[in-house]
């Protein structure tokens, strides 16, 4: 993590984040969707960059006092370096400083590394969303960190 910086996402990073989406998700967000979120004043996206290379990102949105994670992704070659943790911590701090009373997310039941990460950051399981994911179909854990 010594050369990695967490920054607010900008429009110049949309292509890199889109490539990361395609690498990490069966149903990636489109470039247009990413751009729409960047134009949304309720959305907060952060990237983990090393030089000019985007290694990961997290997206959140805040409505009233509720904050939600839209996506978290770290490129496979950079996993295990603490980048996901740094992104989650940034999202937690940003949500709290913007008046949210909690930050919530969904995660695949089988994604043990992510579930462990979220638990270690203080998230608790609130429930299950049946068949939330597709390709492959899978339930999601609802996890929330309250402030």
N, C-alpha and C positions, 0 to 999 in steps of 0.2 A: 504493500500500500504506500510505500514511501514516495513514489513518483506519481501516484494517482490522486487526482483532485475531484471533488464533488462540486459540480456547478449547476446553475439553472440551465435547463436545456434551451437552445436557441434554434432559429429556423435553419441555420447552416448545418445542423446536426440531424435533420429529419431523414436524410438518405441513410446515414449510418444507423440510426435507431430503427428505421424500416428494415434494413438488412439484419439487424439483431432480432427483430420480431420474426422474420422469416426463419432464422436459425433456431429460435427457441420455441416457437408456437406453431401448432398445426393450422391455426386460423389467425394469421397475423393481421394486425391493424394495417389499414391502407395508409399511404402517405397523406391522403386528404384527411383521414381521421386524425392523424397525428397533428397536422396543421390546424385543424379545427380546435383541438384541445389546447394547442399553444395560444390560440386566439381567445380562449375562454378565460375570463378573469377569475373564475372559481377553480381553475386547474393549476396544479403545480407539478412540473416535471423536472427531474434532476438527472444529470448524467455523471457517470464516473469516467473520467478521461485520463489518458496517459499520453502526454503530448497532444496531438490532434486526434488520437484514436479513441473512439467511444468503446469502452469495455462493458458498460452496463447502464441501465437506467431504471428509474422508478417514476411512476405517474400517480398522482393523487388528485382528488377534488374535494373541496370543502363547501358544504351547503349548510347554512345556519351554523350550528355548533357540531355538525357531523362531518367526519373526514373518512374517505374511502380510498383504498389503493386500487388503481385500475390495472396496472401491470408492473411486474418486476422482472428484469432479465439481466443476466450476466453471460457474456460469451463463454463458451465452454473452455477455451484456452486460458481464461483468467479466473476460473472458479477456484475456490480454496484460498484466495488471497485476502479475504475480508471485505471484498467489494460489496457483496450483497448486504452485509451487516452495516457498512458505512452508508449505503443508500437508505436502508430502513431507518437508521438513526436520524438521518437528515429529514426524512419524511415525518418521523415522529416529532422532531423539534419544530419543524415548519408548521405542522398541524396544530401543535400546542400553542405556538406563538401567534397563530392566526385565529385563536379563540375556540378551537375544537375541543369538545369534551372527551372525544375518543377517536381512534383510528381503527378501522375495520378492514378486513380483507377476506378473500376466499383462497383456498389452496387445495390442490389435489390431495386426497387422502394418502396416496402412495408416495407423495413427495416428502419423504422423511427428512432430507437435509433442510428443506425450506421450513417444515413444521418445527424442527429443532431450533432453527435460527429464530423464528418468530417467538417461540416459547422463551428462548434465552433473552429476548428483548422485552419480555413482559407481557406478551400477548397470551390471552386465555381463550380456550375453545368455548364458543357460544352456541354451537349447533352444527347441523349438517344440512347442506343443500343437496337433495337427491338428484342424481343425473345432471349435475351442473355443467360438467365438461363433456366434450364429445371428441371422438378420434384420438384416443379411445374414450368411450363413455365411462364416466366416473363421478362419484360423489365428491363434494367439496366440504372441507371443514370451514366453518365461519370462525375467524379468530379476531379478537378485539383487544386493544390496549386502551384502557381508560386512564384519563389524566386527573 
